[in-house]
Amino acid sequence: MEVLGEQIWREPDLEPPADLNELQRTTTRLEQKAVDLSAYLEEREGGLEASRFAGREPARALNQRG
């Protein structure tokens, strides 16, 4: 089975990862970054929605007067 794995890496001109542990650490780091960025995006979207809501009230008041 190991030979087949090595053959798969060679056939499409790919090289096996030099250090599997480093690859796993990089994967974990990137997954955490994705989680962090998703949380940041959700926070920003919440702030944007609050700003939109806050802007609606003055606009509504102006429209009712005019």
PAZAGU-807295 format. One record per residue (C-alpha): residue number from 1; x, y, z. Coordinates in steps of 0.001 Angstrom, whole numbers. Example, Ala and Ser with C-alpha at 12.3 -4.5 7.8 and 13.67 -1.06 7.14 Angstrom:
# residues 2
SITE  num        X        Y        Z
SITE    1    12300    -4500     7800
SITE    2    13670    -1060     7140
***
This chain:
# residues 66
SITE  num        X        Y        Z
SITE    1        0        0        0
SITE    2     2882     2365      773
SITE    3     4318     1771    -2694
SITE    4      966     2714    -4240
SITE    5      950     5934    -2207
SITE    6     4414     6822    -3457
SITE    7     3400     6008    -7022
SITE    8      377     8312    -6767
SITE    9     2644    11173    -5697
SITE   10     5028    10573    -8587
SITE   11     2543    10098   -11420
SITE   12     1035    13580   -11527
SITE   13     4493    15062   -10917
SITE   14     3709    15843    -7304
SITE   15     6222    15477    -4568
SITE   16     5278    14030    -1213
SITE   17     5278    16473     1668
SITE   18     8751    16822     3108
SITE   19     7436    16712     6636
SITE   20     3989    15318     7344
SITE   21     3982    16861    10821
SITE   22     4679    20301     9359
SITE   23     1866    19777     6859
SITE   24     -502    18854     9702
SITE   25      569    21931    11711
SITE   26        3    24137     8675
SITE   27    -3416    22591     8101
SITE   28    -4383    23141    11739
SITE   29    -3133    26743    11629
SITE   30    -5098    27452     8434
SITE   31    -8242    25825     9826
SITE   32    -7982    28023    12935
SITE   33    -7484    31095    10768
SITE   34   -10627    30193     8818
SITE   35   -12580    29876    12086
SITE   36   -11210    33214    13322
SITE   37   -12035    34972    10052
SITE   38   -15554    33528    10053
SITE   39   -16128    34818    13588
SITE   40   -14730    38229    12593
SITE   41   -17015    38340     9557
SITE   42   -20073    37455    11640
SITE   43   -19166    40203    14107
SITE   44   -18773    42745    11302
SITE   45   -22071    41711     9726
SITE   46   -23795    42176    13078
SITE   47   -22314    45658    13416
SITE   48   -23336    46522     9878
SITE   49   -26901    45407    10514
SITE   50   -27024    47482    13725
SITE   51   -25756    50521    11786
SITE   52   -28363    50005     9107
SITE   53   -31096    49774    11710
SITE   54   -29839    52925    13468
SITE   55   -29839    54785    10152
SITE   56   -33408    53770     9328
SITE   57   -34986    55605    12239
SITE   58   -33679    59104    11363
SITE   59   -34521    58522     7700
SITE   60   -38023    57408     8638
SITE   61   -38487    60484    10830
SITE   62   -37338    62781     8009
SITE   63   -39679    61101     5542
SITE   64   -42636    61489     7879
SITE   65   -41987    65243     8250
SITE   66   -41483    65886     4555
***
